[in-house]
Amino acid sequence: QNDLSHVVAADREHVWHHLSQHKQYETADPRVFVEGRGLKLWDANGKEYLDAVSGGVWTVNVGYGRESIANAVRDQLIKLNYYAGAAGNVPAALFAQKLIEKMPGLARVYYSNSGSEANEKAFKMVRQIAARHHNGKKWKILYRERDYHGTTIGTLASSGQPQRAEQYGPYPDGFIMVPHCLEYRKQWDVEKYGERAADAIEEVIRREGPDTIGAIILEPVTAGGGVITPPEGYWQRVQEICRKHEILIIIDEVVCGLGRTGSWFGYQQYDIKPDIVTMAKGVASGYAAISCTVTTERVFEMFKDAPQDSMSYFRDISTFGGCTAGPVAALENMRIIEDEGLLENTTRMGERTLANLNALMEKHSVIGDVRGKGLFCGAELVADRQSREPADEKLVQAVVADCLGQGVIIGATNRSLNGLNNTLCLSPALVATSNDVDRITDAIDRALTNVFGC
Ligand code: PMP
């Protein structure tokens, strides 16, 4: 092992880390990762970890160290690295075709670089459609409490996690929040909770005026907002309401897309028929930057047959949306998921993770709720099971730190979001084995005992 202390020093001096606090620069050494293979990672001190959060933010779906992706990207870059604008390139065409094969009912792929950008593009489509087809009406966009859609001003305007957005306003108008659907944090005392939570969306639509609302954006399973799987009946009713009021459904698959829930896309678990789907992280598993805004032919057609006015144009050009590395990595990423049966593995390993977490719930009264779909699972920690008062944020972070000490990297959903950051979050690469899953939940078991003493 080489001495990498100069790298750690450089990182400490010059890198402004994401999700960081100033005091971290003054105290602890940064963790600098050097190498990865499968689910394993090694840092600059040579310490080995089992990564249960796929690169920190649920991205590396097919695992680290995939030479076939690296080689495909290398070969493509030597042949043609780039051409952007109105022209196409080979991997962009082939990946779009392959992607659409997995998304019956959808037809067109617009490329950009990040989840935020893919969502911005979807919002801009809605605004253009409002201007072209609705006389400027139907321009507002609904978003849901606890959902998250990105880092830009537009996507923060649609952030259902206000603490993330509060420092960056003022925001553009026209983004309207609807209630979350987490049954464990009940807002209505009814039997058919899913339908009730969906009806709450219609109440907002009626309040705002259906002729002002163009679209709703939703995560199929809310990720960073607390691993929220939808209650039964929810999605069906949401769709009915949207169809009734001619509201486009935008599904944010930035986390769930490309296998995370055990199907190609999260929306396919719930029989949703979206008009626009956005995706990013798992599309190329972090081997290259790529995101997509995928639409139905009907949405695409709304931009056709226009007179030669500005609205007939898609005036956007995204520099790296013309990159060849993203789609070529995405093609190979998809081949791996298919050839290695990773959707099936994800379903099986997800069930095992939930079973293990449910067993831990028997033992640790601090676990109030366990939920998840595929390899995106969470355990919500509470101070008291009866009152469901959220566990103290510091203790939740202590559990994460204890696991880290044991060499297992787990997550907790959204730091410093009151009452939201109390859910431990597991999202290992889709290649996880039974052994990996058991190691991860064993680490949590020990950490809960160490931190809570029970
Ligand atoms: N949507 C969701 C559901 C996300 O979790 C994220 C990122 N955490 C984004 C959008 C934004 O993606 P990006 O960071 O690539 O801009």
Residues whose N, C-alpha, C, O or C-beta is under 5 A from the ligand:
A	BS01	PMP	S114 G115 S116 E117 Y148 H149 G150 T151 E219 A223 D252 V254 V255 A280
